Amino acid sequence: MKKTKLQSLLKAFKSEKGFARYQIDAYNRFIDERLQEIIDGIGDIEPESEKLGDFTIELGEVRVGEPSVKEADGSLRKILPKEARLRDITYSAPIFLQMTTKADGEVHEQKEVKIGELPIMVRSKKCPLSEMDEEELIDAGEDPEDLGGYFIVNGTERVLMLLEEVAPNRVIVEKRSKKKIEYAARINSERSGWGQRHTINKKKDGLLTISFANARKVPLVVVMRALGLETDKEIVQSITGEERYQEEIYANLYETDVSDTEEALSYIGKGMNVSEEEYRKQRAGEVIDKYLLPHISQEEEGRMDKAKYLGRCAKKILYVSNGDLEPDDIDHYRNKRIRTSSELLEILIRSKLLGRVGLISRIKYNYKKIARRGKVPTINTVVESDMLTGQIQSAFATGLWVGGRSGVSQRLERTNFIKTLSHLRNVTSPLSTQQEHFDARQLHATHWGRLGATQTPEGPTIGLRKYLALMASISTGLPEFEAEEALKNLKVEIKR
């Protein structure tokens, strides 16, 4: 039978791009880059103990070993996906981290420690199948046509869903139909996989308020004063110098009695129910440094840049509300991004390391407990690798992810090849299926060539569960600091 042009095209796409290659490439990127970035972001661990004195734990290079299994007799040996399926075990590999303990500035112990087990994606660079040819795959009991891009947890094949989210670090202004709120700007500020959602509302009386973290409905000019723009002139100039907008800006300036940075910090801290005056300012400062627009900076030195950015946000809202700019279309795909396995794993691992019951907290607790006996603990005695392993495998097995999301990990559909292919290319929306969301469910012109125009289920998930177009692929974004560095090298002036 003679091949059609479409069949030839599909075959070429399969061999050159691959129908699930974007998932594998994303996972490889997590192994090569993002895992180390998480560790670097943690910094040094400093257990609080009077008996230990000046004691720190420095975190170094992290690496992922080969897929293996620990037998009942304690022996460790390498395994392939087939064995994990047959024995109902998890196809995973150990995570090793270089740790150095220092007491009063002197190195006490330096060792590479196993901190947990990471599920290995089938056909990724850590999977031996990725280096086998067709004959070797058949000998290993694997289908040479298998796409890969999934995990094996407790013997069950599971795939991480592609999640559709609002694009980070963009100011998206929408018209609202609420009684008091006329327009709203949405900013999902994200830095190294960690994000914070911000909302700037323009009420019908013209007052601009901002909500982020546990600071809710704070007048925007108060936050700008807290960031260092103390005078009315500085605030007005940071927004716009056009006279026709200044009446609206002045209405915001005279809404509160806050006149300088100290009063502004106190005002923000009071709104967070902090009673003590001195601690109130300190707490407010910590919140605006760490949680306000983290993609710009998380240090005190970045406050002025944040203030100018908020001024530009206010300017865009004023332009939209006065008809000089059109509101943003939240359903346009330039305002959307798709989360792959790389981002989802980064969110999960960071949470399990830094959370209240995370591995880092457990390390600090174990050090303090052993130090009470007057002993200097060794690294192996304080690192509970089984804890991180259990938390990661539980998330994969149940599908419950960070932020209260459910269904992130699903059992891979194996009814036939087409079902498997569709499941690996499934894109889900975070919107609730219990609400109408008419606009979000409708087909958008920008879906063309990116998402399937007809493939979506009937019922509550219609329009909220989509599928990548057959020959669509997912590109990798460039971190903003790298883009900024490239522009500087090209001698492009960057205005804040």
VOPAGU-2260 file (C-alpha; in pm, 1 decimal, decimal comma):
REM VOPAGU-2260
SITE   aa  ch    i         X         Y         Z
SITE  MET   A    0       0,0       0,0       0,0
SITE  LYS   A    1     138,7     336,2    -105,0
SITE  LYS   A    2     193,8     584,8     175,5
SITE  THR   A    3       7,7     912,3     163,7
SITE  LYS   A    4     177,0    1246,8     224,6
SITE  LEU   A    5       8,4    1266,8     566,9
SITE  GLN   A    6     143,4     924,9     667,5
SITE  SER   A    7     493,0    1026,3     559,7
SITE  LEU   A    8     463,0    1351,6     751,3
SITE  LEU   A    9     346,9    1175,6    1069,3
SITE  LYS   A   10     627,4     922,9    1043,0
SITE  ALA   A   11     884,4    1201,2    1001,7
SITE  PHE   A   12     739,0    1392,5    1297,3
SITE  LYS   A   13     745,9    1079,7    1513,1
SITE  SER   A   14    1111,6    1007,7    1436,8
SITE  GLU   A   15    1238,4    1367,6    1457,7
SITE  LYS   A   16    1015,9    1524,5    1725,3
SITE  GLY   A   17     823,3    1241,0    1891,8
SITE  PHE   A   18     467,0    1251,9    2019,3
SITE  ALA   A   19     579,6    1251,0    2385,0
SITE  ARG   A   20     929,3    1392,4    2343,3
SITE  TYR   A   21     838,2    1723,9    2512,8
SITE  GLN   A   22     761,9    1535,4    2837,5
SITE  ILE   A   23    1092,7    1348,6    2821,1
SITE  ASP   A   24    1288,9    1664,0    2738,6
SITE  ALA   A   25    1118,7    1846,9    3027,0
SITE  TYR   A   26    1208,5    1566,8    3269,5
SITE  ASN   A   27    1569,6    1564,2    3147,1
SITE  ARG   A   28    1582,9    1940,5    3202,5
SITE  PHE   A   29    1461,1    1889,9    3557,5
SITE  ILE   A   30    1735,3    1633,5    3622,7
SITE  ASP   A   31    2011,3    1842,5    3462,6
SITE  GLU   A   32    1921,8    2192,5    3581,6
SITE  ARG   A   33    1617,4    2247,6    3795,7
SITE  LEU   A   34    1695,7    1998,6    4071,2
SITE  GLN   A   35    2027,9    2171,1    4135,6
SITE  GLU   A   36    1855,1    2512,4    4126,2
SITE  ILE   A   37    1620,1    2397,8    4403,2
SITE  ILE   A   38    1915,2    2294,7    4620,9
SITE  ASP   A   39    2103,7    2618,1    4547,7
SITE  GLY   A   40    1794,4    2816,7    4644,3
SITE  ILE   A   41    1780,7    2652,6    4988,1
SITE  GLY   A   42    2125,3    2777,8    5086,8
SITE  ASP   A   43    2290,8    2670,0    5411,5
SITE  ILE   A   44    2101,0    2492,5    5688,2
SITE  GLU   A   45    2159,4    2641,1    6033,0
SITE  PRO   A   46    2020,9    2427,2    6317,2
SITE  GLU   A   47    1943,8    2632,6    6627,9
SITE  SER   A   48    2119,7    2474,3    6923,3
SITE  GLU   A   49    2321,0    2635,1    7203,8
SITE  LYS   A   50    2526,5    2319,4    7256,0
SITE  LEU   A   51    2624,4    2300,7    6888,7
SITE  GLY   A   52    2741,6    2661,5    6880,5
SITE  ASP   A   53    2806,9    2805,4    6534,4
SITE  PHE   A   54    2701,7    2502,2    6332,2
SITE  THR   A   55    2602,2    2499,2    5963,2
SITE  ILE   A   56    2527,8    2242,6    5694,3
SITE  GLU   A   57    2632,6    2343,3    5344,5
SITE  LEU   A   58    2450,0    2183,9    5050,0
SITE  GLY   A   59    2652,7    2109,7    4737,9
SITE  GLU   A   60    2599,3    1920,4    4415,1
SITE  VAL   A   61    2298,0    1695,0    4371,8
SITE  ARG   A   62    2277,0    1400,3    4135,7
SITE  VAL   A   63    2031,4    1124,3    4047,8
SITE  GLY   A   64    2159,9     767,6    4035,3
SITE  GLU   A   65    2051,3     472,7    3822,2
SITE  PRO   A   66    1709,3     300,7    3855,7
SITE  SER   A   67    1749,0      34,2    4121,9
SITE  VAL   A   68    1568,2    -172,7    4381,6
SITE  LYS   A   69    1668,6    -273,5    4732,6
SITE  GLU   A   70    1601,6    -640,5    4796,0
SITE  ALA   A   71    1495,2    -800,5    5124,2
SITE  ASP   A   72    1853,4    -907,7    5199,1
SITE  GLY   A   73    1970,7    -546,8    5171,4
SITE  SER   A   74    2137,7    -582,4    4832,1
SITE  LEU   A   75    2091,9    -309,5    4572,7
SITE  ARG   A   76    2065,9    -386,2    4201,4
SITE  LYS   A   77    1961,0    -211,8    3881,3
SITE  ILE   A   78    1618,5    -275,9    3729,2
SITE  LEU   A   79    1424,2    -208,9    3408,1
SITE  PRO   A   80    1061,4     -93,2    3370,0
SITE  LYS   A   81     936,1    -447,0    3296,1
SITE  GLU   A   82    1045,8    -573,3    3638,8
SITE  ALA   A   83     884,1    -274,9    3814,2
SITE  ARG   A   84     552,3    -355,0    3643,2
SITE  LEU   A   85     564,0    -726,5    3723,6
SITE  ARG   A   86     669,3    -684,6    4088,2
SITE  ASP   A   87     439,8    -388,0    4164,5
SITE  ILE   A   88     729,3    -167,9    4272,5
SITE  THR   A   89     828,5     189,0    4187,6
SITE  TYR   A   90    1070,7     249,5    3902,9
SITE  SER   A   91    1290,9     501,3    4082,3
SITE  ALA   A   92    1647,7     607,8    4144,3
SITE  PRO   A   93    1825,5     749,1    4450,6
SITE  ILE   A   94    1891,1    1122,2    4487,7
SITE  PHE   A   95    2238,2    1194,1    4627,1
SITE  LEU   A   96    2333,7    1529,4    4778,7
SITE  GLN   A   97    2679,1    1652,4    4879,1
SITE  MET   A   98    2656,0    1782,3    5236,6
SITE  THR   A   99    2926,9    1947,6    5446,2
SITE  THR   A  100    2893,9    2017,3    5819,0
SITE  LYS   A  101    3096,4    2298,4    5973,9
SITE  ALA   A  102    3147,2    2368,3    6343,3
SITE  ASP   A  103    3279,7    2717,5    6424,7
SITE  GLY   A  104    3394,6    2759,6    6064,1
SITE  GLU   A  105    3590,0    2432,6    6047,5
SITE  VAL   A  106    3480,7    2135,9    5835,0
SITE  HIS   A  107    3350,3    1858,5    6058,6
SITE  GLU   A  108    3222,1    1611,0    5800,6
SITE  GLN   A  109    3182,4    1602,0    5422,4
SITE  LYS   A  110    2976,9    1331,9    5258,5
SITE  GLU   A  111    2743,6    1246,3    4971,8
SITE  VAL   A  112    2415,1    1139,5    5129,1
SITE  LYS   A  113    2105,7     977,2    4986,9
SITE  ILE   A  114    1811,8    1209,3    5057,8
SITE  GLY   A  115    1534,9    1014,1    4884,6
SITE  GLU   A  116    1412,0     829,9    4576,0
SITE  LEU   A  117    1285,3     998,5    4258,0
SITE  PRO   A  118    1050,0     818,1    4015,2
SITE  ILE   A  119    1222,9     778,6    3678,4
SITE  MET   A  120    1039,5     863,7    3357,0
SITE  VAL   A  121    1042,4     579,7    3106,5
SITE  ARG   A  122    1268,8     661,0    2806,7
SITE  SER   A  123    1429,7     959,8    2984,7
SITE  LYS   A  124    1808,5     994,9    2998,6
SITE  LYS   A  125    1816,4     811,2    3334,8
SITE  CYS   A  126    1621,7     516,5    3190,8
SITE  PRO   A  127    1841,7     247,6    3024,3
SITE  LEU   A  128    1573,7     201,9    2756,6
SITE  SER   A  129    1670,0     538,3    2603,3
SITE  GLU   A  130    2002,9     392,0    2485,8
SITE  MET   A  131    1868,0      60,0    2349,5
SITE  ASP   A  132    1798,8     -18,0    1985,7
SITE  GLU   A  133    1494,1    -209,6    1862,2
SITE  GLU   A  134    1637,6    -557,1    1918,0
SITE  GLU   A  135    1761,5    -472,7    2267,4
SITE  LEU   A  136    1419,2    -333,3    2358,5
SITE  ILE   A  137    1248,2    -653,8    2245,8
SITE  ASP   A  138    1498,1    -862,4    2447,4
SITE  ALA   A  139    1421,6    -642,5    2750,6
SITE  GLY   A  140    1048,4    -717,6    2711,7
SITE  GLU   A  141     960,9    -365,3    2595,0
SITE  ASP   A  142     757,8    -244,6    2297,7
SITE  PRO   A  143     990,8     -60,7    2054,2
SITE  GLU   A  144     695,4     161,3    1957,3
SITE  ASP   A  145     624,0     264,2    2317,3
SITE  LEU   A  146     629,9     644,0    2348,8
SITE  GLY   A  147     763,6     669,8    2704,1
SITE  GLY   A  148     699,7     991,2    2895,1
SITE  TYR   A  149     532,2     819,6    3193,6
SITE  PHE   A  150     629,2     677,4    3534,7
SITE  ILE   A  151     580,4     342,9    3708,9
SITE  VAL   A  152     466,5     380,9    4070,6
SITE  ASN   A  153     382,7      69,2    4272,7
SITE  GLY   A  154     365,3    -124,1    3946,7
SITE  THR   A  155     112,0     115,1    3788,3
SITE  GLU   A  156     193,8     330,6    3486,3
SITE  ARG   A  157     116,3     692,3    3570,2
SITE  VAL   A  158     139,8    1010,3    3365,8
SITE  LEU   A  159     167,0    1371,2    3483,7
SITE  MET   A  160    -100,5    1583,7    3320,6
SITE  LEU   A  161     -14,4    1893,5    3121,7
SITE  LEU   A  162    -158,2    2185,4    3319,4
SITE  GLU   A  163    -282,2    2503,6    3153,7
SITE  GLU   A  164    -215,9    2816,8    3359,7
SITE  VAL   A  165    -207,2    3193,0    3322,4
SITE  ALA   A  166     131,5    3310,3    3193,4
SITE  PRO   A  167     363,3    3424,2    3474,5
SITE  ASN   A  168     510,9    3773,1    3510,0
SITE  ARG   A  169     255,9    3940,1    3282,7
SITE  VAL   A  170      11,9    4218,3    3372,7
SITE  ILE   A  171    -330,2    4102,8    3251,2
SITE  VAL   A  172    -607,3    4361,5    3291,2
SITE  GLU   A  173    -969,2    4245,9    3270,4
SITE  LYS   A  174   -1306,9    4416,3    3307,0
SITE  ARG   A  175   -1499,1    4284,4    3607,5
SITE  SER   A  176   -1873,4    4266,2    3662,7
SITE  LYS   A  177   -1863,6    4282,7    4043,8
SITE  LYS   A  178   -2059,1    4552,8    4224,8
SITE  LYS   A  179   -1763,4    4748,5    4363,0
SITE  ILE   A  180   -1477,9    4639,9    4134,0
SITE  GLU   A  181   -1466,3    4782,3    3781,5
SITE  TYR   A  182   -1128,8    4656,4    3650,6
SITE  ALA   A  183    -867,3    4414,1    3783,2
SITE  ALA   A  184    -505,3    4340,9    3693,7
SITE  ARG   A  185    -380,5    3988,0    3748,9
SITE  ILE   A  186      -7,4    3919,5    3796,5
SITE  ASN   A  187     126,2    3569,0    3858,6
SITE  SER   A  188     474,4    3662,4    3974,9
SITE  GLU   A  189     708,2    3365,0    3947,2
SITE  ARG   A  190    1077,0    3312,0    4015,8
SITE  SER   A  191    1261,2    2978,0    3981,3
SITE  GLY   A  192     938,6    2780,7    3993,1
SITE  TRP   A  193     806,8    2957,2    4305,1
SITE  GLY   A  194     515,9    3191,2    4245,3
SITE  GLN   A  195     281,8    3436,6    4414,5
SITE  ARG   A  196     -47,9    3559,8    4276,0
SITE  HIS   A  197    -127,2    3933,8    4288,1
SITE  THR   A  198    -449,7    4116,6    4213,3
SITE  ILE   A  199    -476,6    4493,6    4166,8
SITE  ASN   A  200    -838,7    4610,1    4172,4
SITE  LYS   A  201    -975,9    4943,2    4051,2
SITE  LYS   A  202   -1301,3    5014,4    4228,5
SITE  LYS   A  203   -1581,6    5219,1    4078,1
SITE  ASP   A  204   -1483,5    5511,3    4301,1
SITE  GLY   A  205   -1134,2    5504,6    4142,6
SITE  LEU   A  206    -945,6    5357,7    4441,9
SITE  LEU   A  207    -666,9    5113,9    4351,7
SITE  THR   A  208    -598,5    4827,4    4595,4
SITE  ILE   A  209    -358,9    4534,0    4582,1
SITE  SER   A  210    -384,7    4185,8    4734,9
SITE  PHE   A  211     -93,7    3938,6    4768,4
SITE  ALA   A  212      12,1    3675,7    5022,7
SITE  ASN   A  213    -161,3    3767,4    5352,0
SITE  ALA   A  214    -182,6    4139,6    5266,9
SITE  ARG   A  215    -537,6    4192,8    5144,1
SITE  LYS   A  216    -695,1    4495,8    4977,0
SITE  VAL   A  217    -414,0    4734,3    5070,6
SITE  PRO   A  218    -431,0    5073,9    4894,3
SITE  LEU   A  219    -175,9    5065,8    4612,2
SITE  VAL   A  220     -22,0    5403,1    4703,9
SITE  VAL   A  221      43,4    5272,3    5057,8
SITE  VAL   A  222     245,3    4982,1    4917,6
SITE  MET   A  223     432,8    5218,6    4684,9
SITE  ARG   A  224     521,6    5442,3    4980,8
SITE  ALA   A  225     638,0    5136,2    5176,8
SITE  LEU   A  226     866,6    5052,5    4884,2
SITE  GLY   A  227    1036,6    5391,9    4896,7
SITE  LEU   A  228     827,9    5638,0    4691,7
SITE  GLU   A  229     748,2    5872,0    4979,6
SITE  THR   A  230     641,3    6196,5    4809,3
SITE  ASP   A  231     322,0    6245,7    4610,1
SITE  LYS   A  232     528,8    6370,1    4313,3
SITE  GLU   A  233     733,9    6049,7    4298,2
SITE  ILE   A  234     419,4    5835,5    4300,1
SITE  VAL   A  235     247,1    6041,5    4029,9
SITE  GLN   A  236     555,2    6037,1    3805,0
SITE  SER   A  237     598,3    5660,6    3847,3
SITE  ILE   A  238     243,7    5610,6    3714,3
SITE  THR   A  239     205,4    5872,2    3439,7
SITE  GLY   A  240     271,3    6239,0    3377,1
SITE  GLU   A  241     -41,7    6286,1    3164,2
SITE  GLU   A  242    -265,2    6549,9    3319,3
SITE  ARG   A  243    -594,1    6381,7    3227,5
SITE  TYR   A  244    -516,0    6092,8    3462,1
SITE  GLN   A  245    -384,2    6292,9    3754,2
SITE  GLU   A  246    -724,4    6356,7    3909,0
SITE  GLU   A  247    -773,2    5981,9    3953,3
SITE  ILE   A  248    -421,1    5946,7    4095,7
SITE  TYR   A  249    -476,4    6231,4    4343,2
SITE  ALA   A  250    -796,1    6061,8    4462,8
SITE  ASN   A  251    -583,3    5764,4    4564,9
SITE  LEU   A  252    -317,0    5982,0    4730,0
SITE  TYR   A  253    -567,3    6148,1    4963,0
SITE  GLU   A  254    -755,1    5827,9    5048,9
SITE  THR   A  255    -526,1    5748,9    5346,0
SITE  ASP   A  256    -324,2    5951,9    5598,0
SITE  VAL   A  257      -3,8    5756,2    5531,3
SITE  SER   A  258     274,0    6002,2    5442,3
SITE  ASP   A  259     607,0    5814,0    5459,0
SITE  THR   A  260     767,5    5467,0    5445,0
SITE  GLU   A  261     752,4    5399,0    5819,3
SITE  GLU   A  262     380,0    5477,3    5839,1
SITE  ALA   A  263     315,7    5269,3    5527,2
SITE  LEU   A  264     491,9    4964,2    5673,3
SITE  SER   A  265     295,7    5005,6    5995,3
SITE  TYR   A  266     -30,0    5030,7    5796,4
SITE  ILE   A  267      45,5    4707,0    5606,8
SITE  GLY   A  268     151,3    4523,9    5924,1
SITE  LYS   A  269    -165,3    4633,1    6103,0
SITE  GLY   A  270    -372,8    4484,9    5822,1
SITE  MET   A  271    -196,4    4152,7    5883,7
SITE  ASN   A  272    -311,8    4159,1    6249,2
SITE  VAL   A  273      35,4    4222,3    6393,5
SITE  SER   A  274     -13,6    4405,6    6723,4
SITE  GLU   A  275     335,2    4511,1    6837,5
SITE  GLU   A  276     441,7    4831,0    6657,0
SITE  GLU   A  277     811,1    4751,5    6600,8
SITE  TYR   A  278     750,3    4391,8    6493,9
SITE  ARG   A  279     463,0    4514,0    6276,1
SITE  LYS   A  280     701,2    4716,1    6055,7
SITE  GLN   A  281     956,3    4435,5    6046,9
SITE  ARG   A  282     694,8    4179,3    5945,3
SITE  ALA   A  283     552,7    4406,3    5675,2
SITE  GLY   A  284     903,1    4460,9    5537,1
SITE  GLU   A  285     966,6    4087,1    5522,7
SITE  VAL   A  286     638,4    4029,6    5338,9
SITE  ILE   A  287     695,7    4293,1    5070,1
SITE  ASP   A  288    1056,0    4174,3    5018,9
SITE  LYS   A  289     979,2    3804,0    4988,6
SITE  TYR   A  290     621,8    3780,9    4859,5
SITE  LEU   A  291     560,1    4102,7    4664,0
SITE  LEU   A  292     661,8    4053,8    4298,7
SITE  PRO   A  293     929,4    3789,1    4368,7
SITE  HIS   A  294    1020,9    3773,0    3998,8
SITE  ILE   A  295    1175,5    4120,5    4031,8
SITE  SER   A  296    1361,5    4068,1    4358,4
SITE  GLN   A  297    1338,5    3907,9    4701,8
SITE  GLU   A  298    1586,0    4143,7    4863,6
SITE  GLU   A  299    1539,9    4486,4    5022,3
SITE  GLU   A  300    1756,8    4639,5    4748,7
SITE  GLY   A  301    1487,1    4562,0    4492,5
SITE  ARG   A  302    1209,7    4768,3    4653,3
SITE  MET   A  303    1242,9    5067,8    4422,2
SITE  ASP   A  304    1220,1    4844,3    4113,2
SITE  LYS   A  305     900,9    4694,2    4255,2
SITE  ALA   A  306     755,0    5040,6    4317,8
SITE  LYS   A  307     819,3    5143,5    3956,7
SITE  TYR   A  308     667,7    4818,6    3831,0
SITE  LEU   A  309     351,2    4880,8    4033,8
SITE  GLY   A  310     338,8    5229,6    3882,8
SITE  ARG   A  311     333,9    5075,0    3534,6
SITE  CYS   A  312      60,6    4834,9    3643,4
SITE  ALA   A  313    -149,9    5128,1    3766,6
SITE  LYS   A  314     -87,4    5308,5    3438,2
SITE  LYS   A  315    -214,9    5012,8    3236,5
SITE  ILE   A  316    -530,1    4987,4    3448,5
SITE  LEU   A  317    -598,3    5359,6    3401,7
SITE  TYR   A  318    -544,1    5330,7    3026,2
SITE  VAL   A  319    -782,7    5035,3    3000,4
SITE  SER   A  320   -1049,5    5190,1    3222,6
SITE  ASN   A  321   -1045,1    5509,9    3015,5
SITE  GLY   A  322   -1064,5    5329,2    2682,0
SITE  ASP   A  323    -707,5    5403,2    2566,8
SITE  LEU   A  324    -623,5    5032,2    2573,4
SITE  GLU   A  325    -835,8    4723,3    2516,6
SITE  PRO   A  326    -874,5    4481,1    2811,0
SITE  ASP   A  327    -658,3    4169,2    2785,4
SITE  ASP   A  328    -815,9    3846,9    2665,0
SITE  ILE   A  329    -737,2    3591,3    2935,5
SITE  ASP   A  330    -829,4    3308,5    2697,7
SITE  HIS   A  331    -580,1    3419,1    2430,7
SITE  TYR   A  332    -301,4    3163,0    2428,3
SITE  ARG   A  333     -26,4    3424,4    2449,9
SITE  ASN   A  334    -157,2    3474,3    2805,4
SITE  LYS   A  335    -139,1    3101,5    2882,2
SITE  ARG   A  336     143,3    2860,4    2957,2
SITE  ILE   A  337     145,7    2481,4    2983,0
SITE  ARG   A  338     313,3    2321,2    3283,3
SITE  THR   A  339     504,9    2004,9    3196,1
SITE  SER   A  340     662,8    1740,5    3420,0
SITE  SER   A  341     963,8    1966,1    3483,6
SITE  GLU   A  342     763,2    2244,5    3649,4
SITE  LEU   A  343     533,2    2003,8    3832,4
SITE  LEU   A  344     824,3    1808,5    3979,5
SITE  GLU   A  345     999,2    2129,9    4077,9
SITE  ILE   A  346     692,4    2248,7    4268,6
SITE  LEU   A  347     656,5    1909,5    4439,6
SITE  ILE   A  348    1022,5    1862,3    4538,1
SITE  ARG   A  349    1059,6    2218,7    4667,1
SITE  SER   A  350     748,4    2176,3    4880,1
SITE  LYS   A  351     862,3    1843,6    5023,9
SITE  LEU   A  352    1204,3    1986,6    5107,7
SITE  LEU   A  353    1103,4    2325,2    5249,7
SITE  GLY   A  354     753,5    2261,5    5387,6
SITE  ARG   A  355     665,3    2261,6    5756,9
SITE  VAL   A  356     701,6    1884,5    5765,0
SITE  GLY   A  357     968,0    1879,8    5493,0
SITE  LEU   A  358    1308,7    1717,3    5491,8
SITE  ILE   A  359    1497,9    2036,3    5586,4
SITE  SER   A  360    1278,2    2090,4    5894,0
SITE  ARG   A  361    1332,4    1727,8    5991,8
SITE  ILE   A  362    1710,3    1763,1    5958,5
SITE  LYS   A  363    1707,1    2065,8    6190,7
SITE  TYR   A  364    1490,3    1882,5    6442,8
SITE  ASN   A  365    1713,1    1572,5    6444,6
SITE  TYR   A  366    2025,8    1782,5    6496,1
SITE  LYS   A  367    1872,7    1963,8    6792,1
SITE  LYS   A  368    1750,2    1636,8    6944,2
SITE  ILE   A  369    2090,4    1467,0    6924,0
SITE  ALA   A  370    2275,6    1782,5    7033,3
SITE  ARG   A  371    2085,1    1784,0    7363,2
SITE  ARG   A  372    2282,4    1473,4    7458,0
SITE  GLY   A  373    2607,2    1666,4    7408,5
SITE  LYS   A  374    2698,3    1484,2    7085,1
SITE  VAL   A  375    2781,5    1621,6    6742,4
SITE  PRO   A  376    2555,9    1422,1    6508,8
SITE  THR   A  377    2676,7    1272,6    6182,1
SITE  ILE   A  378    2501,2    1352,8    5855,3
SITE  ASN   A  379    2362,9    1001,8    5806,8
SITE  THR   A  380    2187,6    1007,6    6144,1
SITE  VAL   A  381    1983,4    1320,2    6068,1
SITE  VAL   A  382    1881,8    1266,5    5703,8
SITE  GLU   A  383    1563,7    1059,6    5678,3
SITE  SER   A  384    1562,3     960,8    5311,4
SITE  ASP   A  385    1253,5     739,6    5350,3
SITE  MET   A  386    1052,2    1047,2    5447,4
SITE  LEU   A  387    1108,8    1231,5    5117,2
SITE  THR   A  388    1064,8     907,9    4920,3
SITE  GLY   A  389     728,5     837,7    5081,7
SITE  GLN   A  390     597,6    1191,2    5025,7
SITE  ILE   A  391     694,3    1191,2    4656,8
SITE  GLN   A  392     550,7     846,5    4588,7
SITE  SER   A  393     229,3     935,6    4772,5
SITE  ALA   A  394     179,0    1239,4    4545,2
SITE  PHE   A  395     235,6    1026,0    4235,3
SITE  ALA   A  396       9,5     744,1    4357,2
SITE  THR   A  397    -283,7     964,4    4463,0
SITE  GLY   A  398    -253,9    1251,7    4216,2
SITE  LEU   A  399    -279,1    1505,0    4501,2
SITE  TRP   A  400     -30,3    1784,8    4434,4
SITE  VAL   A  401      89,4    2103,4    4598,7
SITE  GLY   A  402    -174,2    2376,3    4625,9
SITE  GLY   A  403    -467,6    2139,9    4673,5
SITE  ARG   A  404    -468,7    2021,8    4312,1
SITE  SER   A  405    -602,0    1675,4    4241,5
SITE  GLY   A  406    -571,3    1448,3    3939,8
SITE  VAL   A  407    -225,3    1578,1    3846,7
SITE  SER   A  408     -94,6    1220,9    3828,3
SITE  GLN   A  409    -327,6     975,2    3652,1
SITE  ARG   A  410    -318,7     609,3    3557,8
SITE  LEU   A  411    -203,5     584,2    3196,3
SITE  GLU   A  412    -477,0     476,3    2956,0
SITE  ARG   A  413    -369,9     154,9    2779,6
SITE  THR   A  414    -687,4      53,1    2593,8
SITE  ASN   A  415    -509,0     109,2    2260,8
SITE  PHE   A  416    -227,3     317,6    2112,5
SITE  ILE   A  417    -453,5     612,2    2024,2
SITE  LYS   A  418    -589,5     627,1    2382,0
SITE  THR   A  419    -235,2     621,7    2518,6
SITE  LEU   A  420    -124,4     894,2    2278,3
SITE  SER   A  421    -422,7    1113,5    2371,9
SITE  HIS   A  422    -361,7    1069,1    2744,4
SITE  LEU   A  423       3,2    1171,8    2712,8
SITE  ARG   A  424    -107,2    1487,6    2527,7
SITE  ASN   A  425    -394,3    1577,8    2759,9
SITE  VAL   A  426    -409,2    1942,9    2872,9
SITE  THR   A  427    -621,9    2020,3    3179,5
SITE  SER   A  428    -743,9    2354,8    3312,8
SITE  PRO   A  429    -728,4    2448,3    3684,8
SITE  LEU   A  430   -1080,7    2596,8    3665,4
SITE  SER   A  431   -1355,6    2423,8    3862,4
SITE  THR   A  432   -1581,6    2192,1    3662,3
SITE  GLN   A  433   -1873,0    2291,0    3891,1
SITE  GLN   A  434   -1891,8    2646,6    3751,5
SITE  GLU   A  435   -1998,4    2769,9    3408,7
SITE  HIS   A  436   -1680,9    2944,2    3283,5
SITE  PHE   A  437   -1846,2    2987,7    2944,0
SITE  ASP   A  438   -1562,7    3190,2    2788,0
SITE  ALA   A  439   -1293,5    2947,5    2907,0
SITE  ARG   A  440   -1483,1    2648,3    2764,5
SITE  GLN   A  441   -1529,4    2799,4    2418,7
SITE  LEU   A  442   -1301,4    2734,2    2125,6
SITE  HIS   A  443   -1059,0    3026,1    2080,9
SITE  ALA   A  444    -898,5    3127,0    1753,1
SITE  THR   A  445    -551,7    3096,8    1908,2
SITE  HIS   A  446    -611,1    2724,2    1973,9
SITE  TRP   A  447    -559,3    2662,4    1601,4
SITE  GLY   A  448    -246,6    2453,6    1544,5
SITE  ARG   A  449    -188,3    2423,9    1918,5
SITE  LEU   A  450    -489,1    2238,0    2055,9
SITE  GLY   A  451    -733,3    1996,5    1895,4
SITE  ALA   A  452   -1041,1    2186,8    1777,0
SITE  THR   A  453   -1288,0    1900,3    1828,9
SITE  GLN   A  454   -1135,4    1667,6    2087,8
SITE  THR   A  455   -1284,0    1740,6    2428,6
SITE  PRO   A  456   -1508,6    1526,2    2651,6
SITE  GLU   A  457   -1880,2    1572,7    2701,4
SITE  GLY   A  458   -2013,1    1669,8    3043,5
SITE  PRO   A  459   -1872,6    1892,4    3319,9
SITE  THR   A  460   -1516,2    1893,6    3179,1
SITE  ILE   A  461   -1613,3    2001,6    2828,6
SITE  GLY   A  462   -1377,0    2272,9    2708,1
SITE  LEU   A  463   -1168,8    2249,1    3026,8
SITE  ARG   A  464    -994,6    1930,8    2920,2
SITE  LYS   A  465    -815,5    1974,2    2590,1
SITE  TYR   A  466    -556,1    1786,3    2385,2
SITE  LEU   A  467    -248,5    1904,4    2201,4
SITE  ALA   A  468    -283,9    1912,3    1825,0
SITE  LEU   A  469    -131,5    1602,4    1666,7
SITE  MET   A  470     193,0    1767,6    1555,5
SITE  ALA   A  471     213,6    2039,9    1819,8
SITE  SER   A  472     510,4    2050,6    2055,3
SITE  ILE   A  473     590,1    2251,8    2366,6
SITE  SER   A  474     882,9    2492,6    2353,8
SITE  THR   A  475    1105,0    2575,0    2648,7
SITE  GLY   A  476    1090,9    2923,8    2793,7
SITE  LEU   A  477    1402,6    3127,4    2867,4
SITE  PRO   A  478    1446,6    3241,9    3229,8
SITE  GLU   A  479    1407,4    3619,3    3256,2
SITE  PHE   A  480    1747,5    3677,5    3415,0
SITE  GLU   A  481    1910,6    3497,9    3118,6
SITE  ALA   A  482    1712,3    3709,7    2872,9
SITE  GLU   A  483    1814,6    4024,2    3061,5
SITE  GLU   A  484    2180,3    3917,4    3055,2
SITE  ALA   A  485    2160,0    3854,9    2679,3
SITE  LEU   A  486    2011,4    4202,6    2624,4
SITE  LYS   A  487    2289,5    4358,8    2831,5
SITE  ASN   A  488    2549,4    4178,3    2622,0
SITE  LEU   A  489    2383,8    4326,5    2313,4
SITE  LYS   A  490    2414,7    4669,6    2483,3
SITE  VAL   A  491    2038,4    4720,4    2491,1
SITE  GLU   A  492    1934,0    4973,7    2753,8
SITE  ILE   A  493    1690,6    4818,5    3003,7
SITE  LYS   A  494    1459,7    5072,6    3162,8
SITE  ARG   A  495    1304,5    4975,8    3495,3
